[in-house]
Amino acid sequence: MRLLFLGDIVGRPGRNAVVERLPGLRDRWRLDCVVINGENSAGGFGINETICDEILGAGADAITLGNHSWDQRETLVFIERQPRLLRPVNYPSGTPGRGANLIDTRSGHRVLVVNVMGRLYMDPLDDPFAAVDRELETCPMGQVADAVIIDVHAEATSEKEAMGHYFDGRASLVVGTHTHVPTADHRVLSGGTAYMSDAGMCGDYDSVLGMQKEESIRRFIQKTPGVRMEPALGEGTLSGIAVETDDRTGLAKQVAAVRLGPNLEETWPRFWD
């Protein structure tokens, strides 16, 4: 299978980059499954139903969230009727929506997508390791799912790496989101799971983590409240990771970083060209 995971969409530039580029990439790379983190897609804070439909319509098979899941209050309602929008699986019992789902892809494969949030320097949710364990036990790769993608929305690289090694051999891909800066550690772990500490963001990199530079800088210098943070409005870049899996096991065979757009050095999976 050919899997593509794209990092956090930040505002309109990130949405535009996805809507304009993803349909062509699906055809060019013959992608089986695309998962995108959309937790900053609505003005940098959360996601709404219109934007969710737009991202799915552009070719995403599933959308993951994170600590900004409920910044748009309407998400608490429409997430119940949108099975392809996932919030962290380790939210307390009774939280609206779902944290994992077995997605039927256009190519006829079944991909388990799990969204989980770390606890270091984040909201103290339920144990992320145990929460994902439960999902993998009920939907094991190679038996029920053809592939498994785990989005670890976390601040600390150590926590992300620990989860990558813990789930090595049981997932096709463990990838970090949240920090908006793509890391250079994409690799296939010893057990056959593709890993990357952070996929980066889909947004304007002439910014501070996708937000306008001026207010971000002012807050660091003056340490006083200011105007609401707004996304930077330059051209967006797609950032993420591409994985090719073994059809029999679901484990990763090849992995490559994806960066398409201005401000960063472009790269893509040459093995698909």
C-alpha positions as CSV (number, residue, x, y, z in Angstrom):
1,M,0.0,0.0,0.0
2,R,1.0,3.6,-0.5
3,L,0.3,5.9,2.4
4,L,0.6,9.6,2.8
5,F,0.4,11.5,6.1
6,L,0.3,15.3,6.1
7,G,1.0,17.4,9.2
8,D,-1.2,20.1,10.9
9,I,-3.1,22.3,8.4
10,V,-2.7,25.9,9.6
11,G,-5.3,28.3,8.3
12,R,-6.2,29.2,4.7
13,P,-2.7,28.8,3.3
14,G,-2.5,25.2,4.5
15,R,-6.0,24.4,3.3
16,N,-5.3,25.9,-0.1
17,A,-2.1,23.9,-0.5
18,V,-4.0,20.7,0.3
19,V,-7.0,21.4,-1.9
20,E,-4.7,22.4,-4.9
21,R,-2.1,19.7,-4.6
22,L,-3.6,16.6,-3.1
23,P,-5.9,15.5,-6.0
24,G,-2.9,15.5,-8.3
25,L,-0.6,13.7,-5.8
26,R,-3.2,11.0,-5.3
27,D,-3.2,10.3,-9.0
28,R,0.6,10.8,-9.6
29,W,1.7,8.6,-6.7
30,R,-1.3,6.2,-6.9
31,L,-2.0,6.7,-3.2
32,D,-4.1,4.1,-1.3
33,C,-4.7,6.2,1.9
34,V,-4.2,9.8,2.9
35,V,-4.5,11.0,6.5
36,I,-4.1,14.7,7.4
37,N,-4.0,16.4,10.8
38,G,-6.6,19.3,10.6
39,E,-6.6,20.7,14.2
40,N,-5.4,24.2,13.2
41,S,-7.3,24.5,9.9
42,A,-10.0,27.0,11.0
43,G,-8.1,30.2,11.4
44,G,-5.4,28.4,13.2
45,F,-7.7,27.1,15.9
46,G,-9.7,23.9,15.5
47,I,-11.8,22.8,12.6
48,N,-15.4,23.4,11.4
49,E,-17.7,21.2,9.4
50,T,-17.3,23.2,6.1
51,I,-13.5,22.9,6.3
52,C,-13.7,19.2,7.3
53,D,-15.8,18.5,4.2
54,E,-13.4,20.5,2.0
55,I,-10.4,18.5,3.2
56,L,-12.2,15.2,2.7
57,G,-13.4,16.3,-0.6
58,A,-9.8,17.1,-1.7
59,G,-8.8,13.4,-1.2
60,A,-8.2,12.8,2.5
61,D,-9.4,9.5,3.8
62,A,-9.3,10.6,7.5
63,I,-8.6,13.8,9.5
64,T,-7.0,13.7,12.9
65,L,-7.1,16.4,15.6
66,G,-5.3,17.2,18.9
67,N,-5.3,19.7,21.7
68,H,-7.3,22.3,19.6
69,S,-10.0,19.7,18.9
70,W,-12.8,21.8,20.5
71,D,-11.7,25.3,19.7
72,Q,-14.6,25.5,17.3
73,R,-17.6,24.6,19.4
74,E,-19.6,23.2,16.5
75,T,-17.0,20.3,16.4
76,L,-18.6,18.9,19.5
77,V,-21.7,18.3,17.5
78,F,-20.7,17.4,13.9
79,I,-17.9,15.0,14.9
80,E,-20.6,12.6,16.1
81,R,-21.9,12.2,12.5
82,Q,-18.5,12.3,10.7
83,P,-16.7,9.0,11.3
84,R,-13.6,10.1,9.3
85,L,-12.8,13.0,11.8
86,L,-10.9,11.7,14.8
87,R,-10.1,13.3,18.1
88,P,-7.5,11.9,20.5
89,V,-8.4,8.4,21.6
90,N,-7.3,9.0,25.2
91,Y,-9.9,11.7,26.0
92,P,-12.1,10.6,28.9
93,S,-15.0,8.2,28.4
94,G,-18.1,10.1,27.2
95,T,-16.2,12.7,25.1
96,P,-17.9,13.2,21.7
97,G,-16.6,11.5,18.7
98,R,-14.1,8.7,18.3
99,G,-10.3,8.4,18.5
100,A,-9.9,5.5,16.1
101,N,-11.7,4.1,13.1
102,L,-11.2,1.4,10.5
103,I,-11.3,3.3,7.2
104,D,-12.4,1.7,4.0
105,T,-10.2,3.3,1.3
106,R,-11.0,3.9,-2.3
107,S,-8.6,1.2,-3.3
108,G,-10.5,-1.4,-1.3
109,H,-8.0,-1.6,1.6
110,R,-8.9,-1.2,5.3
111,V,-6.7,1.2,7.3
112,L,-7.0,1.6,11.1
113,V,-6.3,5.3,11.9
114,V,-5.6,6.2,15.5
115,N,-5.2,9.7,17.0
116,V,-3.7,10.0,20.4
117,M,-2.4,12.9,22.5
118,G,0.8,12.9,24.6
119,R,0.8,13.9,28.2
120,L,4.2,15.7,28.7
121,Y,3.6,19.5,28.7
122,M,0.1,18.8,27.4
123,D,-3.3,18.4,29.0
124,P,-3.1,15.3,31.3
125,L,-5.4,12.9,29.5
126,D,-5.7,9.2,30.0
127,D,-2.7,6.9,29.4
128,P,-1.9,7.2,25.7
129,F,0.0,3.9,25.5
130,A,-2.9,1.9,27.1
131,A,-5.5,3.7,24.9
132,V,-3.7,2.8,21.7
133,D,-3.0,-0.7,22.9
134,R,-6.7,-1.3,23.3
135,E,-7.4,-0.3,19.7
136,L,-4.6,-2.5,18.3
137,E,-5.9,-5.5,20.3
138,T,-9.4,-5.2,18.8
139,C,-8.2,-4.4,15.3
140,P,-4.8,-6.0,14.7
141,M,-2.8,-5.3,11.6
142,G,-2.6,-8.2,9.2
143,Q,-5.8,-9.7,10.5
144,V,-8.4,-7.0,10.5
145,A,-6.6,-4.0,9.2
146,D,-4.4,-3.9,6.1
147,A,-2.4,-1.0,7.6
148,V,-2.3,1.0,10.8
149,I,-1.5,4.7,11.1
150,I,-1.0,6.3,14.5
151,D,-0.9,10.1,14.9
152,V,0.9,11.0,18.1
153,H,-0.1,14.6,18.9
154,A,2.5,15.5,21.4
155,E,5.0,18.2,22.5
156,A,7.9,16.0,23.7
157,T,10.1,14.2,21.2
158,S,11.0,11.7,23.9
159,E,7.3,10.7,24.3
160,K,6.9,10.4,20.6
161,E,10.0,8.2,20.2
162,A,8.9,6.0,23.1
163,M,5.5,5.4,21.4
164,G,7.2,4.7,18.1
165,H,9.3,1.9,19.6
166,Y,6.5,0.6,21.8
167,F,4.2,0.1,18.8
168,D,7.0,-1.0,16.5
169,G,5.9,-4.1,14.5
170,R,2.2,-3.4,15.2
171,A,1.7,-0.4,13.1
172,S,2.6,0.7,9.5
173,L,3.4,4.3,10.7
174,V,3.8,6.1,13.9
175,V,4.1,9.9,13.2
176,G,4.2,12.9,15.5
177,T,2.3,16.1,15.0
178,H,1.7,19.4,17.0
179,T,5.1,21.2,16.9
180,H,4.7,22.2,13.2
181,V,8.4,21.8,12.4
182,P,9.3,18.7,10.2
183,T,12.0,16.5,11.7
184,A,14.8,14.7,9.7
185,D,14.5,11.4,11.6
186,H,12.1,9.6,9.2
187,R,13.1,5.9,9.1
188,V,11.8,2.3,9.4
189,L,12.3,1.0,12.9
190,S,13.7,-2.4,13.6
191,G,10.3,-4.1,13.8
192,G,9.1,-2.7,10.5
193,T,7.2,0.4,11.6
194,A,7.8,3.7,9.8
195,Y,8.5,6.6,12.2
196,M,8.9,10.4,12.1
197,S,9.0,12.6,15.2
198,D,7.0,15.4,13.6
199,A,5.4,15.6,10.2
200,G,5.6,19.4,10.1
201,M,2.7,21.6,9.0
202,C,0.7,22.4,5.9
203,G,0.9,26.2,6.0
204,D,3.0,29.3,5.4
205,Y,6.6,28.7,6.7
206,D,7.4,32.4,6.5
207,S,5.8,32.6,10.0
208,V,6.1,31.5,13.6
209,L,4.6,28.0,13.5
210,G,2.2,29.1,10.8
211,M,1.1,32.3,12.6
212,Q,1.9,35.9,11.7
213,K,5.4,36.8,12.8
214,E,4.8,40.2,14.2
215,E,2.5,39.4,17.1
216,S,4.4,36.3,17.9
217,I,7.7,38.2,18.2
218,R,6.0,41.0,20.2
219,R,4.7,38.6,22.8
220,F,8.1,37.2,23.4
221,I,9.7,40.7,23.7
222,Q,7.0,42.6,25.7
223,K,5.4,39.7,27.6
224,T,2.0,41.4,27.5
225,P,-1.4,40.4,26.0
226,G,-2.0,41.5,22.5
227,V,-4.3,41.0,19.5
228,R,-5.6,37.5,18.6
229,M,-3.0,35.4,16.8
230,E,-3.8,35.0,13.1
231,P,-2.3,32.6,10.5
232,A,0.3,33.9,8.2
233,L,-1.1,34.4,4.7
234,G,1.7,33.5,2.3
235,E,1.8,30.5,0.1
236,G,1.4,27.2,1.9
237,T,3.8,24.3,1.9
238,L,2.7,20.6,2.2
239,S,4.7,18.7,4.8
240,G,4.4,15.1,5.8
241,I,5.7,11.6,5.3
242,A,5.2,8.9,2.6
243,V,5.2,5.2,3.3
244,E,5.1,2.1,1.2
245,T,4.0,-1.0,3.0
246,D,4.2,-4.7,2.4
247,D,0.8,-6.0,1.2
248,R,1.0,-9.1,3.3
249,T,2.2,-7.7,6.7
250,G,1.3,-4.1,6.5
251,L,4.8,-3.2,7.7
252,A,6.8,-0.4,6.1
253,K,9.2,-1.1,3.2
254,Q,10.1,2.4,2.2
255,V,9.7,5.8,3.8
256,A,10.4,9.4,2.6
257,A,9.8,12.9,3.9
258,V,7.4,15.1,1.9
259,R,7.9,18.9,1.6
260,L,6.3,20.6,-1.4
261,G,6.2,24.4,-1.5
262,P,8.2,27.5,-0.7
263,N,10.6,28.4,2.1
264,L,11.8,24.8,2.8
265,E,13.9,22.5,0.6
266,E,11.5,20.4,-1.4
267,T,11.6,16.7,-1.2
268,W,9.3,13.8,-2.1
269,P,9.3,10.0,-2.5
270,R,11.6,9.4,-5.5
271,F,10.7,5.7,-5.3
272,W,7.2,6.6,-6.5
273,D,8.4,8.6,-9.5
